[in-house]
Amino acid sequence: RQIIAHKAPYMPQLYLSTGHGSRGLSSTPLCAELLASQICGEPLPLPNSLVRALAPARFLVRDLIRNRI
């Protein structure tokens, strides 16, 4: 297993909610609530494990762990 030494850079004040696909009608309100709570610094409406599973860089992290990059 590789140890990831540092976090990936993020663009400050840039927020996106995309790629909801065919389940967008049901996933968009929950994702909007999650995004709004992150922006405002409020408690998250989801457990931390689920928030990490939805992280935008999750595929990059997975590929780093599997030595594909």
N, C-alpha and C positions, 0 to 999 in steps of 0.2 A: 504494500500500500504506500502511496505517495502522501507526503504531508504537504498541504498547501500552505505556503509560508505567508501569503498576504491575500487580502481581499481584492477582487476585481474592481476597477474604477467605475464609478457611476456618474452620470451627468446630473449636477445639482438642479433641483426645481423642474425636472422633466418626469412626467408621470404618464404612463400609457396603460390602457386596458384593451388588449386586442387578442385575436385568435380564439374567440369563444366557440366558433364553429356551430354545429347543429344544436348544441345545448345552450346557446347564448341567451335564450330567453329566460332560462332558469339560473345560469351562472353569473350573468352580468350584474344583477342587483347585489349579490353577496360580494363579488369582487369590487364593486363600486364602494360598498361599505368598508371593506378592508382597506382599499386605497385611501378613502377619506380619513379613516382613523389613523393611518400611518402619516398622512400629511399633517393632521392636526395634533399628533402626539397623544392621542387617546388610547385607551386599552383596546387591544385587537379583538375582533369578534370571533376569531378562530384560534385554535390551539397553535402554539409555536411550531409543532411538528408539521402541521398542515401548511402554515405560512412558508416554511422552508421548502416544502414540496412544490410550492407554486412560484418559487423564486425564478426570475428571468434567466439567471446564469446557471440553472441546475444542469443543463445539458453540457455546458462547458466544464463544469466541475466533474461531472460523470466521466467525460472523455479524458480529463486529466488524471483521474483516479485509475482509469483503465489503460493508461499509457498510449492513448490514441493520438495525442497531441504532443 
